[in-house]
Amino acid sequence: MSKNTIPLRDELLQLAAQTEDDQRLAGACLVLRGEADTIIWADETEQLLRRPNAPA
């Protein structure tokens, strides 16, 4: 490996690590969004179940 390719290699390795971290972060965000959707759905369901029945 020449002196010119070492900085390029290091930069590419750093970019690869950052991309991997970004992908993990994106995956974690998807999980959190799913959890938030579940909580919202459960809250809406609970509110529907607590409504008094309309008179017949």
TIVOSE-819411 format. One record per residue (C-alpha): residue number from 0; x, y, z. Coordinates in steps of 0.2 Angstrom, whole numbers, plus 2048, in hexadecimal, padded with zeros to 3 digits. Example, Ala and Ser with C-alpha at 12.3 -4.5 7.8 and 13.67 -1.06 7.14 Angstrom:
<sites>
+-----+-----+-----+-----+
| num |   x |   y |   z |
+-----+-----+-----+-----+
|   0 | 83E | 7EA | 827 |
|   1 | 844 | 7FB | 824 |
+-----+-----+-----+-----+
</sites>
This chain:
<sites>
+-----+-----+-----+-----+
| num |   x |   y |   z |
+-----+-----+-----+-----+
|   0 | 800 | 800 | 800 |
|   1 | 807 | 811 | 7FB |
|   2 | 808 | 820 | 806 |
|   3 | 7FA | 828 | 7FB |
|   4 | 7EE | 81A | 7FD |
|   5 | 7EF | 819 | 810 |
|   6 | 7E5 | 829 | 813 |
|   7 | 7D8 | 823 | 807 |
|   8 | 7D7 | 812 | 80F |
|   9 | 7D5 | 81A | 820 |
|  10 | 7C8 | 826 | 819 |
|  11 | 7BE | 818 | 811 |
|  12 | 7BF | 80E | 821 |
|  13 | 7B8 | 81C | 82B |
|  14 | 7AA | 81F | 81F |
|  15 | 7A6 | 80D | 81F |
|  16 | 7A5 | 80D | 832 |
|  17 | 79A | 81D | 832 |
|  18 | 78E | 815 | 825 |
|  19 | 78D | 806 | 830 |
|  20 | 789 | 811 | 83F |
|  21 | 77C | 81B | 835 |
|  22 | 774 | 80A | 830 |
|  23 | 773 | 805 | 842 |
|  24 | 76B | 815 | 847 |
|  25 | 75F | 814 | 839 |
|  26 | 75A | 803 | 83E |
|  27 | 758 | 809 | 850 |
|  28 | 74D | 817 | 84A |
|  29 | 742 | 80B | 841 |
|  30 | 740 | 801 | 851 |
|  31 | 73C | 810 | 85B |
|  32 | 72F | 816 | 84E |
|  33 | 727 | 805 | 84F |
|  34 | 726 | 806 | 862 |
|  35 | 71F | 817 | 861 |
|  36 | 711 | 811 | 855 |
|  37 | 70D | 803 | 860 |
|  38 | 70B | 80E | 86F |
|  39 | 700 | 81A | 865 |
|  40 | 6F5 | 80C | 85F |
|  41 | 6F4 | 805 | 870 |
|  42 | 6EF | 816 | 877 |
|  43 | 6E2 | 818 | 86A |
|  44 | 6DB | 807 | 86D |
|  45 | 6DA | 80A | 87F |
|  46 | 6D0 | 81B | 87C |
|  47 | 6C4 | 812 | 871 |
|  48 | 6C1 | 804 | 87E |
|  49 | 6BE | 811 | 88C |
|  50 | 6B0 | 81A | 883 |
|  51 | 69F | 818 | 88A |
|  52 | 693 | 80E | 880 |
|  53 | 687 | 819 | 877 |
|  54 | 675 | 817 | 87D |
|  55 | 66B | 80B | 873 |
+-----+-----+-----+-----+
</sites>
